[in-house]
Amino acid sequence: MAVKFLISVIVVIVLLLLFAISRALVQPIWDNVKNKKVPDYEGMILGYAGYFGCIVIVCIWYYYIFG
């Protein structure tokens, strides 16, 4: 029981960090030449990959806790 609790705490911390980084990568960046925000397509790909990683981690965590 204690091991599942410790793993759950670590998983929640990792999920929060990964979600925050993914959220930051999806945002458009400021272009100094055009003086406006432009989309960063590589960042969007990495951000969506991070969201997918969050979903995979949640599925594995659910299987570990309830499986």
Buried (B, 14 or more C-beta within 10 A) or exposed (E): EEEEEEEEEEBEEBBEEBBEEBEEBBEEEEEEEEEEEEEBEEBBEBBEEBBEBBEEBEEEBEEEEEE
